[in-house]
Amino acid sequence: MPAYLFYPRRANGVSLTFIAETAANDVEALELAAEIAAAHECVGVFVWEPATGLDGKDRFVGEVNSLGVEGSHEASAEEASVDRGASATA
């Protein structure tokens, strides 16, 4: 399974940490990002796939934004806005 990097983002846009997890595909990675957003009480989570090819470039998978879930620990993929970015495939 591919590894993904998840960056929980504060309201000011700053991400103070990252979480490395595996997921079967981009869709599952974005669903996991929604869970991470809820667990870290952040406004969103950026998702990247580390470089695996010869080009050495990381790939932006997308971002999950927690909308209307302020202070809730029960956010899900349905309650979050997902931006899959220009390079992601579903």
N, C-alpha and C positions, 0 to 999 in steps of 0.2 A: 504494500500500500504506500502511496506517496506521503511524504511528510509535508505539513503545512505550518506556517508561522502565523500566530494570531496576536495582534497588537491591540489590547483594550485601550480605548481613547477617552480621555476626559473631555469635559465641555469646552475647555480652552484649546483642544486639539492635540494636547500632549499625551504621548504614550510612554509610561514609565517602565514598562516591562513587556515581555513577550512570552508566549506559551507555544511550545512545539508539540504537535500532536499529529497522528496519522489519521487519514480518512480515505475511504474507497475512491472518492471522486470529488469534484468541485461542489456539487450539490450538498453532499454530506458535510463537507468542510464548512459551508455557509450555515448549515443547520447547527453545527457545533459552535460556530461563532455566535449564534443567537443565544446558546446556552452560556457561553463565556461572558457575553454582555450582561446577562442577568446575574451571573455569579459575582461579577466584579462591579456591579452597579455603575457601569460606564455608559456613555452616550452612544458608543459604537465600537465596532471591532473591525480593523483592517485585516484582510487575509492575503497572505503571500505564499507562493510555492517557491522554495529555494531552487537555485539553478541546478539543473541536472544535466544539461547539454553542454556541448563544446563552446557555445557562445558565452557562457558564464553569467547570464542575466537571470535574475529572479523574475517571477511572473506574478503580477497583481491579479488575484482571483476575484476579489470584490470586497465590499464593505457591508456590514450589517449595522443599521442604525436603530436604536431603541427609541421608538416614537410612542409617546403616551404611556410609557411604562415606568415612569419616574418612581424610584424607590422600591419597585416590585422585584421580587426574587423569582417570579413565575413567568418571565418572558419566554416566548417560543418563536419559532420561525414564522408562524402566522401573525404574531403581534409586532414583528420587526419589519423594517423596510430594508430590502436587499438591493445593493448596487453591485452587479456582477462585473463591472468594468469592461473596457473595450476588448481586452484580450481573452476573456474567459469564455469557455464553452460550456453549454449545459447538456 
